[in-house]
């Protein structure tokens, strides 16, 4: 199992339109067949010192393995997402994890 | 859906024993019935500028909702984990996300 978790910070954090455009861009990648599970998120209401709530939108993907994640990285729908949406974010943090 | 993703940095990053003890401590929480999905991870081999590989172990939980996550936070098995394992880590970063 390969977990790919991305946290996007918006260039315009107060723009609901930009946030919506980013979420729509993420949704457009749903047909990528190598993806097993998708979760598009926003920060929960939980708010303790250890919790990072600085992002606007999260993108959690589960793949069967690294190879499928590699296919996703160069997939035309992923490339199109970066082309059409990268102007929306100021920062991206990615965590890639495999079974311990 | 409520996503709870924790990234642990070890006090002794080079200690395989400490890493194993942490993983065993996490595994001991598997019986908590409010948890829908568990993934215990380590950094993948992917290594781009945006990827944070600074953690030793990741702990991804999926709950049905915030209420179930709240039960987990105060569950005896979770409290026991913190008691027995918190000396192992120097830093914890948590991302809690709900459906966008």
N, CA and C atoms of all chains as a GROMACS GRO file, in nm:
protein
  600
    1UNK      N    1   0.084  -0.120   0.000
    1UNK     CA    2   0.000   0.000   0.000
    1UNK      C    3   0.088   0.126   0.000
    2UNK      N    4   0.047   0.223  -0.077
    2UNK     CA    5   0.124   0.348  -0.089
    2UNK      C    6   0.027   0.463  -0.060
    3UNK      N    7   0.057   0.540   0.046
    3UNK     CA    8  -0.027   0.654   0.085
    3UNK      C    9   0.039   0.783   0.036
    4UNK      N   10  -0.039   0.864  -0.034
    4UNK     CA   11   0.010   0.992  -0.087
    4UNK      C   12  -0.084   1.101  -0.032
    5UNK      N   13  -0.031   1.184   0.056
    5UNK     CA   14  -0.116   1.285   0.122
    5UNK      C   15  -0.058   1.423   0.094
    6UNK      N   16  -0.137   1.507   0.032
    6UNK     CA   17  -0.092   1.641  -0.011
    6UNK      C   18  -0.173   1.748   0.061
    7UNK      N   19  -0.102   1.851   0.109
    7UNK     CA   20  -0.168   1.963   0.178
    7UNK      C   21  -0.138   2.092   0.102
    8UNK      N   22  -0.244   2.155   0.052
    8UNK     CA   23  -0.231   2.275  -0.030
    8UNK      C   24  -0.259   2.400   0.053
    9UNK      N   25  -0.171   2.498   0.042
    9UNK     CA   26  -0.197   2.632   0.097
    9UNK      C   27  -0.228   2.724  -0.020
   10UNK      N   28  -0.336   2.799  -0.010
   10UNK     CA   29  -0.378   2.886  -0.119
   10UNK      C   30  -0.298   3.016  -0.123
   11UNK      N   31  -0.275   3.066  -0.244
   11UNK     CA   32  -0.214   3.198  -0.260
   11UNK      C   33  -0.307   3.305  -0.203
   12UNK      N   34  -0.437   3.286  -0.225
   12UNK     CA   35  -0.539   3.377  -0.170
   12UNK      C   36  -0.625   3.299  -0.072
   13UNK      N   37  -0.579   3.292   0.054
   13UNK     CA   38  -0.646   3.204   0.151
   13UNK      C   39  -0.792   3.238   0.174
   14UNK      N   40  -0.830   3.363   0.147
   14UNK     CA   41  -0.968   3.403   0.174
   14UNK      C   42  -1.060   3.389   0.053
   15UNK      N   43  -1.006   3.337  -0.056
   15UNK     CA   44  -1.087   3.325  -0.176
   15UNK      C   45  -1.161   3.192  -0.180
   16UNK      N   46  -1.291   3.198  -0.157
   16UNK     CA   47  -1.372   3.076  -0.165
   16UNK      C   48  -1.373   3.024  -0.308
   17UNK      N   49  -1.364   3.115  -0.405
   17UNK     CA   50  -1.364   3.074  -0.546
   17UNK      C   51  -1.238   2.996  -0.579
   18UNK      N   52  -1.124   3.042  -0.530
   18UNK     CA   53  -0.998   2.970  -0.556
   18UNK      C   54  -1.000   2.833  -0.490
   19UNK      N   55  -1.053   2.827  -0.370
   19UNK     CA   56  -1.062   2.699  -0.300
   19UNK      C   57  -1.152   2.602  -0.379
   20UNK      N   58  -1.263   2.653  -0.426
   20UNK     CA   59  -1.355   2.570  -0.503
   20UNK      C   60  -1.291   2.524  -0.634
   21UNK      N   61  -1.216   2.612  -0.697
   21UNK     CA   62  -1.150   2.577  -0.824
   21UNK      C   63  -1.047   2.467  -0.800
   22UNK      N   64  -0.977   2.475  -0.688
   22UNK     CA   65  -0.879   2.371  -0.655
   22UNK      C   66  -0.949   2.237  -0.632
   23UNK      N   67  -1.058   2.240  -0.558
   23UNK     CA   68  -1.133   2.117  -0.530
   23UNK      C   69  -1.189   2.057  -0.660
   24UNK      N   70  -1.236   2.144  -0.748
   24UNK     CA   71  -1.285   2.094  -0.877
   24UNK      C   72  -1.172   2.032  -0.959
   25UNK      N   73  -1.056   2.096  -0.953
   25UNK     CA   74  -0.940   2.042  -1.023
   25UNK      C   75  -0.902   1.904  -0.970
   26UNK      N   76  -0.906   1.889  -0.840
   26UNK     CA   77  -0.876   1.758  -0.779
   26UNK      C   78  -0.980   1.654  -0.821
   27UNK      N   79  -1.106   1.693  -0.818
   27UNK     CA   80  -1.213   1.600  -0.856
   27UNK      C   81  -1.197   1.550  -1.000
   28UNK      N   82  -1.141   1.635  -1.084
   28UNK     CA   83  -1.124   1.597  -1.225
   28UNK      C   84  -1.024   1.484  -1.243
   29UNK      N   85  -0.946   1.454  -1.136
   29UNK     CA   86  -0.849   1.344  -1.145
   29UNK      C   87  -0.908   1.210  -1.100
   30UNK      N   88  -1.033   1.211  -1.057
   30UNK     CA   89  -1.094   1.087  -1.006
   30UNK      C   90  -1.089   0.970  -1.105
   31UNK      N   91  -1.100   0.996  -1.237
   31UNK     CA   92  -1.099   0.881  -1.329
   31UNK      C   93  -0.965   0.807  -1.339
   32UNK      N   94  -0.858   0.859  -1.282
   32UNK     CA   95  -0.729   0.790  -1.294
   32UNK      C   96  -0.742   0.652  -1.228
   33UNK      N   97  -0.728   0.550  -1.309
   33UNK     CA   98  -0.770   0.416  -1.263
   33UNK      C   99  -0.672   0.352  -1.164
   34UNK      N  100  -0.550   0.404  -1.157
   34UNK     CA  101  -0.453   0.347  -1.062
   34UNK      C  102  -0.486   0.386  -0.917
   35UNK      N  103  -0.569   0.488  -0.896
   35UNK     CA  104  -0.602   0.533  -0.760
   35UNK      C  105  -0.705   0.437  -0.697
   36UNK      N  106  -0.673   0.385  -0.579
   36UNK     CA  107  -0.766   0.295  -0.508
   36UNK      C  108  -0.868   0.372  -0.427
   37UNK      N  109  -0.822   0.473  -0.353
   37UNK     CA  110  -0.909   0.550  -0.264
   37UNK      C  111  -0.872   0.698  -0.272
   38UNK      N  112  -0.974   0.783  -0.267
   38UNK     CA  113  -0.954   0.929  -0.272
   38UNK      C  114  -1.027   0.993  -0.155
   39UNK      N  115  -0.961   1.088  -0.088
   39UNK     CA  116  -1.032   1.175   0.006
   39UNK      C  117  -0.986   1.318  -0.015
   40UNK      N  118  -1.082   1.405  -0.045
   40UNK     CA  119  -1.054   1.548  -0.057
   40UNK      C  120  -1.104   1.612   0.072
   41UNK      N  121  -1.014   1.681   0.144
   41UNK     CA  122  -1.050   1.729   0.277
   41UNK      C  123  -1.022   1.876   0.299
   42UNK      N  124  -1.074   1.923   0.410
   42UNK     CA  125  -1.044   2.056   0.464
   42UNK      C  126  -1.016   2.034   0.613
   43UNK      N  127  -0.948   2.130   0.678
   43UNK     CA  128  -0.917   2.111   0.820
   43UNK      C  129  -1.042   2.084   0.904
   44UNK      N  130  -1.031   1.985   0.992
   44UNK     CA  131  -1.140   1.955   1.085
   44UNK      C  132  -1.147   2.063   1.192
   45UNK      N  133  -1.248   2.053   1.275
   45UNK     CA  134  -1.267   2.153   1.381
   45UNK      C  135  -1.171   2.132   1.498
   46UNK      N  136  -1.105   2.016   1.503
   46UNK     CA  137  -1.010   1.988   1.610
   46UNK      C  138  -0.896   2.090   1.607
   47UNK      N  139  -0.851   2.133   1.725
   47UNK     CA  140  -0.754   2.243   1.727
   47UNK      C  141  -0.665   2.233   1.852
   48UNK      N  142  -0.570   2.137   1.847
   48UNK     CA  143  -0.473   2.126   1.955
   48UNK      C  144  -0.338   2.176   1.903
   49UNK      N  145  -0.244   2.189   1.997
   49UNK     CA  146  -0.114   2.248   1.961
   49UNK      C  147  -0.043   2.170   1.851
   50UNK      N  148  -0.056   2.038   1.853
   50UNK     CA  149   0.016   1.953   1.757
   50UNK      C  150  -0.050   1.946   1.619
   51UNK      N  151  -0.170   2.001   1.608
   51UNK     CA  152  -0.245   1.990   1.482
   51UNK      C  153  -0.211   2.104   1.387
   52UNK      N  154  -0.172   2.068   1.265
   52UNK     CA  155  -0.145   2.167   1.161
   52UNK      C  156  -0.275   2.195   1.086
   53UNK      N  157  -0.325   2.317   1.102
   53UNK     CA  158  -0.450   2.356   1.034
   53UNK      C  159  -0.421   2.465   0.931
   54UNK      N  160  -0.295   2.477   0.889
   54UNK     CA  161  -0.255   2.590   0.805
   54UNK      C  162  -0.288   2.570   0.658
   55UNK      N  163  -0.331   2.451   0.620
   55UNK     CA  164  -0.361   2.425   0.479
   55UNK      C  165  -0.508   2.456   0.449
   56UNK      N  166  -0.537   2.468   0.320
   56UNK     CA  167  -0.675   2.496   0.278
   56UNK      C  168  -0.746   2.368   0.236
   57UNK      N  169  -0.673   2.283   0.163
   57UNK     CA  170  -0.734   2.162   0.106
   57UNK      C  171  -0.633   2.049   0.115
   58UNK      N  172  -0.682   1.929   0.150
   58UNK     CA  173  -0.596   1.810   0.153
   58UNK      C  174  -0.643   1.710   0.047
   59UNK      N  175  -0.549   1.631   0.002
   59UNK     CA  176  -0.574   1.535  -0.109
   59UNK      C  177  -0.505   1.405  -0.068
   60UNK      N  178  -0.585   1.309  -0.026
   60UNK     CA  179  -0.532   1.181   0.021
   60UNK      C  180  -0.561   1.074  -0.083
   61UNK      N  181  -0.455   1.009  -0.130
   61UNK     CA  182  -0.470   0.901  -0.227
   61UNK      C  183  -0.408   0.774  -0.171
   62UNK      N  184  -0.475   0.662  -0.198
   62UNK     CA  185  -0.419   0.532  -0.166
   62UNK      C  186  -0.396   0.458  -0.298
   63UNK      N  187  -0.273   0.410  -0.314
   63UNK     CA  188  -0.238   0.326  -0.430
   63UNK      C  189  -0.201   0.188  -0.380
   64UNK      N  190  -0.207   0.091  -0.470
   64UNK     CA  191  -0.163  -0.044  -0.432
   64UNK      C  192  -0.013  -0.048  -0.408
   65UNK      N  193   0.061   0.034  -0.485
   65UNK     CA  194   0.207   0.027  -0.475
   65UNK      C  195   0.271   0.151  -0.539
   66UNK      N  196   0.401   0.160  -0.524
   66UNK     CA  197   0.477   0.274  -0.578
   66UNK      C  198   0.461   0.288  -0.728
   67UNK      N  199   0.456   0.176  -0.799
   67UNK     CA  200   0.447   0.180  -0.944
   67UNK      C  201   0.320   0.253  -0.989
   68UNK      N  202   0.209   0.223  -0.922
   68UNK     CA  203   0.083   0.289  -0.956
   68UNK      C  204   0.091   0.439  -0.926
   69UNK      N  205   0.159   0.475  -0.817
   69UNK     CA  206   0.177   0.616  -0.786
   69UNK      C  207   0.262   0.684  -0.893
   70UNK      N  208   0.360   0.612  -0.945
   70UNK     CA  209   0.444   0.668  -1.052
   70UNK      C  210   0.362   0.694  -1.178
   71UNK      N  211   0.270   0.604  -1.209
   71UNK     CA  212   0.181   0.623  -1.325
   71UNK      C  213   0.097   0.749  -1.304
   72UNK      N  214   0.044   0.764  -1.183
   72UNK     CA  215  -0.037   0.882  -1.150
   72UNK      C  216   0.042   1.011  -1.170
   73UNK      N  217   0.168   1.013  -1.127
   73UNK     CA  218   0.247   1.136  -1.133
   73UNK      C  219   0.260   1.190  -1.277
   74UNK      N  220   0.265   1.101  -1.373
   74UNK     CA  221   0.283   1.146  -1.513
   74UNK      C  222   0.154   1.129  -1.595
   75UNK      N  223   0.043   1.098  -1.528
   75UNK     CA  224  -0.084   1.079  -1.598
   75UNK      C  225  -0.130   1.212  -1.660
   76UNK      N  226  -0.186   1.208  -1.782
   76UNK     CA  227  -0.233   1.332  -1.847
   76UNK      C  228  -0.329   1.412  -1.759
   77UNK      N  229  -0.417   1.345  -1.684
   77UNK     CA  230  -0.512   1.419  -1.599
   77UNK      C  231  -0.439   1.489  -1.484
   78UNK      N  232  -0.330   1.428  -1.435
   78UNK     CA  233  -0.252   1.492  -1.329
   78UNK      C  234  -0.175   1.612  -1.386
   79UNK      N  235  -0.119   1.593  -1.504
   79UNK     CA  236  -0.046   1.705  -1.567
   79UNK      C  237  -0.140   1.822  -1.594
   80UNK      N  238  -0.262   1.789  -1.640
   80UNK     CA  239  -0.360   1.893  -1.668
   80UNK      C  240  -0.397   1.967  -1.539
   81UNK      N  241  -0.411   1.892  -1.428
   81UNK     CA  242  -0.442   1.953  -1.299
   81UNK      C  243  -0.333   2.053  -1.259
   82UNK      N  244  -0.208   2.014  -1.271
   82UNK     CA  245  -0.097   2.104  -1.234
   82UNK      C  246  -0.098   2.229  -1.324
   83UNK      N  247  -0.121   2.208  -1.453
   83UNK     CA  248  -0.125   2.322  -1.547
   83UNK      C  249  -0.236   2.421  -1.513
   84UNK      N  250  -0.355   2.366  -1.481
   84UNK     CA  251  -0.471   2.454  -1.465
   84UNK      C  252  -0.485   2.508  -1.322
   85UNK      N  253  -0.423   2.442  -1.225
   85UNK     CA  254  -0.447   2.480  -1.085
   85UNK      C  255  -0.325   2.530  -1.009
   86UNK      N  256  -0.205   2.512  -1.061
   86UNK     CA  257  -0.086   2.544  -0.979
   86UNK      C  258  -0.077   2.692  -0.945
   87UNK      N  259  -0.144   2.778  -1.023
   87UNK     CA  260  -0.142   2.921  -0.991
   87UNK      C  261  -0.222   2.950  -0.863
   88UNK      N  262  -0.302   2.852  -0.819
   88UNK     CA  263  -0.389   2.875  -0.703
   88UNK      C  264  -0.317   2.859  -0.570
   89UNK      N  265  -0.211   2.778  -0.567
   89UNK     CA  266  -0.149   2.752  -0.439
   89UNK      C  267  -0.014   2.821  -0.423
   90UNK      N  268   0.019   2.848  -0.295
   90UNK     CA  269   0.149   2.909  -0.262
   90UNK      C  270   0.244   2.805  -0.207
   91UNK      N  271   0.187   2.695  -0.158
   91UNK     CA  272   0.270   2.592  -0.094
   91UNK      C  273   0.202   2.456  -0.103
   92UNK      N  274   0.283   2.355  -0.122
   92UNK     CA  275   0.235   2.217  -0.123
   92UNK      C  276   0.328   2.136  -0.034
   93UNK      N  277   0.271   2.061   0.059
   93UNK     CA  278   0.350   1.968   0.140
   93UNK      C  279   0.296   1.828   0.113
   94UNK      N  280   0.388   1.736   0.085
   94UNK     CA  281   0.349   1.600   0.049
   94UNK      C  282   0.411   1.501   0.148
   95UNK      N  283   0.330   1.403   0.190
   95UNK     CA  284   0.379   1.291   0.270
   95UNK      C  285   0.349   1.163   0.193
   96UNK      N  286   0.452   1.090   0.157
   96UNK     CA  287   0.437   0.960   0.092
   96UNK      C  288   0.479   0.853   0.191
   97UNK      N  289   0.390   0.756   0.217
   97UNK     CA  290   0.421   0.652   0.316
   97UNK      C  291   0.391   0.514   0.259
   98UNK      N  292   0.477   0.420   0.296
   98UNK     CA  293   0.452   0.280   0.262
   98UNK      C  294   0.442   0.200   0.392
   99UNK      N  295   0.394   0.078   0.382
   99UNK     CA  296   0.374  -0.005   0.501
   99UNK      C  297   0.499  -0.013   0.588
  100UNK      N  298   0.480   0.004   0.718
  100UNK     CA  299   0.592  -0.003   0.812
  100UNK      C  300   0.641  -0.147   0.827
  101UNK      N  301  -1.674   1.150   0.685
  101UNK     CA  302  -1.545   1.083   0.704
  101UNK      C  303  -1.447   1.177   0.773
  102UNK      N  304  -1.370   1.123   0.865
  102UNK     CA  305  -1.274   1.202   0.942
  102UNK      C  306  -1.137   1.134   0.927
  103UNK      N  307  -1.041   1.207   0.869
  103UNK     CA  308  -0.906   1.155   0.848
  103UNK      C  309  -0.814   1.211   0.956
  104UNK      N  310  -0.743   1.123   1.024
  104UNK     CA  311  -0.650   1.163   1.131
  104UNK      C  312  -0.513   1.107   1.092
  105UNK      N  313  -0.419   1.196   1.058
  105UNK     CA  314  -0.289   1.150   1.010
  105UNK      C  315  -0.179   1.210   1.098
  106UNK      N  316  -0.103   1.122   1.161
  106UNK     CA  317  -0.001   1.165   1.257
  106UNK      C  318   0.138   1.126   1.206
  107UNK      N  319   0.232   1.220   1.221
  107UNK     CA  320   0.370   1.193   1.179
  107UNK      C  321   0.462   1.209   1.301
  108UNK      N  322   0.528   1.100   1.337
  108UNK     CA  323   0.614   1.096   1.455
  108UNK      C  324   0.762   1.112   1.416
  109UNK      N  325   0.831   1.200   1.486
  109UNK     CA  326   0.977   1.208   1.476
  109UNK      C  327   1.035   1.150   1.603
  110UNK      N  328   1.132   1.060   1.588
  110UNK     CA  329   1.190   0.993   1.704
  110UNK      C  330   1.293   1.080   1.775
  111UNK      N  331   1.300   1.064   1.907
  111UNK     CA  332   1.405   1.129   1.985
  111UNK      C  333   1.541   1.074   1.944
  112UNK      N  334   1.543   0.942   1.920
  112UNK     CA  335   1.666   0.876   1.872
  112UNK      C  336   1.641   0.822   1.732
  113UNK      N  337   1.661   0.907   1.631
  113UNK     CA  338   1.620   0.870   1.494
  113UNK      C  339   1.691   0.745   1.443
  114UNK      N  340   1.808   0.715   1.498
  114UNK     CA  341   1.883   0.600   1.447
  114UNK      C  342   1.855   0.471   1.524
  115UNK      N  343   1.764   0.479   1.620
  115UNK     CA  344   1.735   0.360   1.700
  115UNK      C  345   1.626   0.275   1.635
  116UNK      N  346   1.665   0.162   1.578
  116UNK     CA  347   1.567   0.070   1.518
  116UNK      C  348   1.477   0.014   1.627
  117UNK      N  349   1.532  -0.002   1.749
  117UNK     CA  350   1.452  -0.055   1.860
  117UNK      C  351   1.342   0.042   1.899
  118UNK      N  352   1.375   0.171   1.904
  118UNK     CA  353   1.274   0.271   1.939
  118UNK      C  354   1.165   0.277   1.832
  119UNK      N  355   1.206   0.269   1.708
  119UNK     CA  356   1.109   0.272   1.598
  119UNK      C  357   1.016   0.151   1.608
  120UNK      N  358   1.073   0.037   1.636
  120UNK     CA  359   0.993  -0.085   1.648
  120UNK      C  360   0.898  -0.076   1.768
  121UNK      N  361   0.946  -0.020   1.878
  121UNK     CA  362   0.863  -0.005   1.997
  121UNK      C  363   0.744   0.088   1.967
  122UNK      N  364   0.769   0.193   1.892
  122UNK     CA  365   0.661   0.285   1.854
  122UNK      C  366   0.559   0.213   1.767
  123UNK      N  367   0.606   0.138   1.670
  123UNK     CA  368   0.515   0.064   1.580
  123UNK      C  369   0.434  -0.039   1.659
  124UNK      N  370   0.499  -0.105   1.754
  124UNK     CA  371   0.426  -0.200   1.838
  124UNK      C  372   0.320  -0.130   1.922
  125UNK      N  373   0.356  -0.013   1.973
  125UNK     CA  374   0.260   0.065   2.051
  125UNK      C  375   0.139   0.104   1.967
  126UNK      N  376   0.163   0.143   1.843
  126UNK     CA  377   0.053   0.179   1.753
  126UNK      C  378  -0.034   0.056   1.725
  127UNK      N  379   0.030  -0.055   1.696
  127UNK     CA  380  -0.045  -0.178   1.668
  127UNK      C  381  -0.137  -0.219   1.784
  128UNK      N  382  -0.094  -0.187   1.905
  128UNK     CA  383  -0.174  -0.224   2.022
  128UNK      C  384  -0.307  -0.148   2.027
  129UNK      N  385  -0.320  -0.041   1.945
  129UNK     CA  386  -0.446   0.034   1.943
  129UNK      C  387  -0.545  -0.019   1.840
  130UNK      N  388  -0.505  -0.121   1.765
  130UNK     CA  389  -0.592  -0.173   1.658
  130UNK      C  390  -0.731  -0.215   1.707
  131UNK      N  391  -0.743  -0.269   1.831
  131UNK     CA  392  -0.878  -0.312   1.875
  131UNK      C  393  -0.979  -0.199   1.897
  132UNK      N  394  -0.934  -0.074   1.894
  132UNK     CA  395  -1.031   0.035   1.919
  132UNK      C  396  -1.137   0.030   1.809
  133UNK      N  397  -1.262   0.005   1.848
  133UNK     CA  398  -1.362  -0.032   1.748
  133UNK      C  399  -1.414   0.086   1.667
  134UNK      N  400  -1.389   0.208   1.715
  134UNK     CA  401  -1.435   0.324   1.638
  134UNK      C  402  -1.350   0.349   1.513
  135UNK      N  403  -1.232   0.289   1.506
  135UNK     CA  404  -1.144   0.312   1.391
  135UNK      C  405  -1.191   0.229   1.272
  136UNK      N  406  -1.211   0.293   1.159
  136UNK     CA  407  -1.255   0.222   1.038
  136UNK      C  408  -1.136   0.163   0.962
  137UNK      N  409  -1.030   0.243   0.945
  137UNK     CA  410  -0.914   0.201   0.866
  137UNK      C  411  -0.788   0.249   0.936
  138UNK      N  412  -0.684   0.164   0.931
  138UNK     CA  413  -0.555   0.196   0.991
  138UNK      C  414  -0.445   0.176   0.888
  139UNK      N  415  -0.351   0.270   0.882
  139UNK     CA  416  -0.228   0.244   0.807
  139UNK      C  417  -0.110   0.296   0.888
  140UNK      N  418  -0.017   0.205   0.917
  140UNK     CA  419   0.107   0.243   0.984
  140UNK      C  420   0.215   0.248   0.877
  141UNK      N  421   0.280   0.365   0.864
  141UNK     CA  422   0.372   0.381   0.752
  141UNK      C  423   0.509   0.432   0.792
  142UNK      N  424   0.596   0.425   0.693
  142UNK     CA  425   0.730   0.487   0.699
  142UNK      C  426   0.747   0.562   0.568
  143UNK      N  427   0.841   0.659   0.564
  143UNK     CA  428   0.856   0.736   0.440
  143UNK      C  429   0.883   0.644   0.320
  144UNK      N  430   0.815   0.676   0.209
  144UNK     CA  431   0.837   0.602   0.084
  144UNK      C  432   0.971   0.645   0.024
  145UNK      N  433   1.008   0.578  -0.082
  145UNK     CA  434   1.136   0.609  -0.148
  145UNK      C  435   1.130   0.737  -0.231
  146UNK      N  436   1.010   0.786  -0.257
  146UNK     CA  437   0.995   0.910  -0.335
  146UNK      C  438   1.065   1.025  -0.262
  147UNK      N  439   1.130   1.113  -0.340
  147UNK     CA  440   1.211   1.216  -0.275
  147UNK      C  441   1.220   1.341  -0.364
  148UNK      N  442   1.109   1.418  -0.363
  148UNK     CA  443   1.109   1.545  -0.435
  148UNK      C  444   1.111   1.659  -0.333
  149UNK      N  445   1.133   1.780  -0.384
  149UNK     CA  446   1.148   1.895  -0.293
  149UNK      C  447   1.027   1.914  -0.202
  150UNK      N  448   0.909   1.888  -0.254
  150UNK     CA  449   0.786   1.913  -0.177
  150UNK      C  450   0.753   1.802  -0.076
  151UNK      N  451   0.827   1.693  -0.082
  151UNK     CA  452   0.796   1.578   0.004
  151UNK      C  453   0.868   1.590   0.138
  152UNK      N  454   0.791   1.579   0.246
  152UNK     CA  455   0.846   1.580   0.381
  152UNK      C  456   0.878   1.436   0.422
  153UNK      N  457   1.006   1.406   0.433
  153UNK     CA  458   1.050   1.270   0.471
  153UNK      C  459   1.115   1.273   0.610
  154UNK      N  460   1.086   1.377   0.687
  154UNK     CA  461   1.158   1.398   0.813
  154UNK      C  462   1.103   1.313   0.928
  155UNK      N  463   0.990   1.247   0.908
  155UNK     CA  464   0.930   1.168   1.015
  155UNK      C  465   0.984   1.024   1.011
  156UNK      N  466   0.963   0.954   1.121
  156UNK     CA  467   1.006   0.812   1.127
  156UNK      C  468   0.890   0.718   1.099
  157UNK      N  469   0.774   0.751   1.157
  157UNK     CA  470   0.657   0.662   1.147
  157UNK      C  471   0.532   0.748   1.128
  158UNK      N  472   0.442   0.701   1.043
  158UNK     CA  473   0.313   0.770   1.024
  158UNK      C  474   0.200   0.679   1.068
  159UNK      N  475   0.092   0.742   1.110
  159UNK     CA  476  -0.024   0.671   1.167
  159UNK      C  477  -0.148   0.735   1.106
  160UNK      N  478  -0.208   0.664   1.011
  160UNK     CA  479  -0.325   0.716   0.941
  160UNK      C  480  -0.450   0.642   0.987
  161UNK      N  481  -0.545   0.718   1.037
  161UNK     CA  482  -0.672   0.659   1.082
  161UNK      C  483  -0.787   0.722   1.007
  162UNK      N  484  -0.885   0.638   0.972
  162UNK     CA  485  -1.009   0.688   0.916
  162UNK      C  486  -1.121   0.656   1.014
  163UNK      N  487  -1.198   0.760   1.046
  163UNK     CA  488  -1.317   0.744   1.131
  163UNK      C  489  -1.440   0.782   1.049
  164UNK      N  490  -1.554   0.735   1.095
  164UNK     CA  491  -1.678   0.775   1.027
  164UNK      C  492  -1.708   0.922   1.048
  165UNK      N  493  -1.670   0.973   1.165
  165UNK     CA  494  -1.706   1.112   1.197
  165UNK      C  495  -1.622   1.162   1.316
  166UNK      N  496  -1.637   1.290   1.345
  166UNK     CA  497  -1.564   1.355   1.453
  166UNK      C  498  -1.591   1.288   1.588
  167UNK      N  499  -1.714   1.248   1.610
  167UNK     CA  500  -1.751   1.189   1.738
  167UNK      C  501  -1.669   1.062   1.765
  168UNK      N  502  -1.653   0.979   1.664
  168UNK     CA  503  -1.575   0.856   1.681
  168UNK      C  504  -1.428   0.890   1.709
  169UNK      N  505  -1.377   0.994   1.644
  169UNK     CA  506  -1.241   1.038   1.672
  169UNK      C  507  -1.227   1.086   1.814
  170UNK      N  508  -1.329   1.152   1.864
  170UNK     CA  509  -1.327   1.200   2.002
  170UNK      C  510  -1.322   1.082   2.101
  171UNK      N  511  -1.396   0.976   2.070
  171UNK     CA  512  -1.392   0.856   2.154
  171UNK      C  513  -1.250   0.798   2.155
  172UNK      N  514  -1.190   0.791   2.038
  172UNK     CA  515  -1.052   0.740   2.025
  172UNK      C  516  -0.955   0.820   2.111
  173UNK      N  517  -0.968   0.953   2.110
  173UNK     CA  518  -0.873   1.037   2.182
  173UNK      C  519  -0.867   1.005   2.332
  174UNK      N  520  -0.979   0.967   2.388
  174UNK     CA  521  -0.982   0.939   2.532
  174UNK      C  522  -0.994   0.789   2.563
  175UNK      N  523  -0.980   0.707   2.461
  175UNK     CA  524  -0.990   0.561   2.479
  175UNK      C  525  -0.874   0.512   2.566
  176UNK      N  526  -0.901   0.416   2.657
  176UNK     CA  527  -0.794   0.363   2.744
  176UNK      C  528  -0.672   0.312   2.665
  177UNK      N  529  -0.695   0.250   2.551
  177UNK     CA  530  -0.581   0.199   2.472
  177UNK      C  531  -0.497   0.314   2.414
  178UNK      N  532  -0.563   0.425   2.383
  178UNK     CA  533  -0.491   0.542   2.334
  178UNK      C  534  -0.412   0.607   2.447
  179UNK      N  535  -0.476   0.616   2.562
  179UNK     CA  536  -0.407   0.674   2.679
  179UNK      C  537  -0.286   0.589   2.717
  180UNK      N  538  -0.304   0.457   2.709
  180UNK     CA  539  -0.192   0.367   2.741
  180UNK      C  540  -0.078   0.385   2.641
  181UNK      N  541  -0.114   0.402   2.514
  181UNK     CA  542  -0.012   0.425   2.411
  181UNK      C  543   0.070   0.550   2.444
  182UNK      N  544   0.003   0.658   2.477
  182UNK     CA  545   0.074   0.783   2.508
  182UNK      C  546   0.164   0.764   2.630
  183UNK      N  547   0.110   0.696   2.731
  183UNK     CA  548   0.189   0.671   2.852
  183UNK      C  549   0.316   0.591   2.824
  184UNK      N  550   0.300   0.486   2.744
  184UNK     CA  551   0.412   0.393   2.725
  184UNK      C  552   0.507   0.435   2.613
  185UNK      N  553   0.461   0.520   2.522
  185UNK     CA  554   0.543   0.549   2.404
  185UNK      C  555   0.586   0.695   2.388
  186UNK      N  556   0.527   0.788   2.463
  186UNK     CA  557   0.556   0.929   2.435
  186UNK      C  558   0.702   0.965   2.460
  187UNK      N  559   0.772   0.884   2.540
  187UNK     CA  560   0.915   0.914   2.561
  187UNK      C  561   0.997   0.885   2.435
  188UNK      N  562   0.935   0.816   2.339
  188UNK     CA  563   1.010   0.777   2.218
  188UNK      C  564   1.019   0.889   2.115
  189UNK      N  565   0.922   0.979   2.116
  189UNK     CA  566   0.921   1.080   2.010
  189UNK      C  567   0.961   1.219   2.058
  190UNK      N  568   1.018   1.297   1.964
  190UNK     CA  569   1.056   1.435   1.993
  190UNK      C  570   0.954   1.532   1.935
  191UNK      N  571   0.879   1.485   1.837
  191UNK     CA  572   0.784   1.574   1.768
  191UNK      C  573   0.670   1.492   1.709
  192UNK      N  574   0.552   1.551   1.715
  192UNK     CA  575   0.434   1.492   1.653
  192UNK      C  576   0.365   1.601   1.573
  193UNK      N  577   0.334   1.571   1.448
  193UNK     CA  578   0.253   1.662   1.366
  193UNK      C  579   0.127   1.588   1.326
  194UNK      N  580   0.014   1.654   1.346
  194UNK     CA  581  -0.117   1.592   1.319
  194UNK      C  582  -0.192   1.674   1.214
  195UNK      N  583  -0.253   1.601   1.121
  195UNK     CA  584  -0.346   1.664   1.025
  195UNK      C  585  -0.480   1.594   1.041
  196UNK      N  586  -0.582   1.671   1.076
  196UNK     CA  587  -0.719   1.621   1.084
  196UNK      C  588  -0.799   1.683   0.970
  197UNK      N  589  -0.861   1.599   0.890
  197UNK     CA  590  -0.937   1.652   0.775
  197UNK      C  591  -1.074   1.589   0.768
  198UNK      N  592  -1.170   1.671   0.728
  198UNK     CA  593  -1.305   1.622   0.702
  198UNK      C  594  -1.340   1.650   0.556
  199UNK      N  595  -1.447   1.590   0.509
  199UNK     CA  596  -1.483   1.603   0.368
  199UNK      C  597  -1.492   1.750   0.323
  200UNK      N  598  -1.434   1.777   0.207
  200UNK     CA  599  -1.436   1.916   0.155
  200UNK      C  600  -1.576   1.950   0.106
   0.00000   0.00000   0.00000
